[in-house]
């Protein structure tokens, strides 16, 4: 299964958009897996006004810039989840 943003009408995580960014030597938009914790999942559902599943992903464009701590090739969310960005070199 290909990872893509589950937010309605978001094209940033589409396969075509991610391939285009790679061809342009741009970093693909980071995708974050929806939390499995029921209380955090409910917060994400309310914030995005839609029903998400723990298997879904949400791209970085749906977070406030200050909610994502970017350090080198790693993104750290306020809840402590850590995501490494693979180098496209």
Protein Blocks (a to p, Z undefined) as FASTA:
>chain_A
ZZddfbghiaklgmklmmmmmmnopacdddddddfblklmmmmmmmnopacdfkbccdfk
lpcfklpccehjaccdfkopacddddfZZ
